[in-house]
Amino acid sequence: MRLDMRGLGQDEPLKRIRDILRNSCPEDEIIEVLIDSEQNAKRLRAFMSMSGCNVELLREGPQWIVKMTGKNCNCQ
């Protein structure tokens, strides 16, 4: 699943990811979130890491990609 969250306000990406994880835990799925703010990318990575998921933060040109694999997640 690839989610484009570029251009969203400071808290909006975090709220959307929280809702996604509450509604469907991505056990064998990879979620990639495109973000245009380094600060938002780091906040999102920290939040996703708290669930125990494997999380990477990558820079691709002017945007950031927060990549999460559902393996070892505790979404509840």
N, C-alpha and C positions, 0 to 999 in steps of 0.2 A: 504494500500500500504506500503510495507516495502522496503526501499532503503538502500543498503550497500554502504557506502561512506568511508569505512575504507581504509587507505593507500593513500588517495588523498591529494594533496597539500593544503596549508592554505586557499586559496580563492575558490578552486574548489567546495566544498560542497555548499557554499553560492550561487555561480553562478548557480548551477544546481537547487537548490530549488527555486531561484528567477524565473528561466525559467519555472519550473513546475507551480508555482503560477500564472504566467502571462498567461500561456496557458490553464489552467483548474483549477478553484477555487474548492477546495475540500469541498463543502458545507456540505455533510453528510459523508465524508470519514475521516478515520484516517490515517495519514501519520507517519510512524516510520522511523527515519533515524539513521542508525548505524554509529558511528564515533569512531575513536580510539584515538582522541586527546581531552583532556578536554577543551583546548582553543578553538578549532573549534566548539565543542559542545555548549559552552557558547555563542560564536558569532552567531551561527545558531539559538539558542533559542532566543536571543535578536532580530535578524532580523525577525523571524517568529512572535514574540510577537508584533512587530510594526504593523503587518497587522490586529491586533485585535483578532487573533486566540487564542484558549486555548492551551497553550504549557507547557509540562512537561519535565524535564531533569532527567533522571534516569541513574544510574551506574549499569552495569551488568558485573561483572568480570573486564577484562581489557578494555572493551569498554563502550561507552556511548550511550544512546538512547535518541534522541530528538523526543518526541511524540506530534504531533499536531492534534487537531480535528478541522474540518472546521467550526464548529458552531461559529457564530458571526464574521467570517472572512470578511475582506474587501480586496480582492486580487487585485483589479484593481489599 
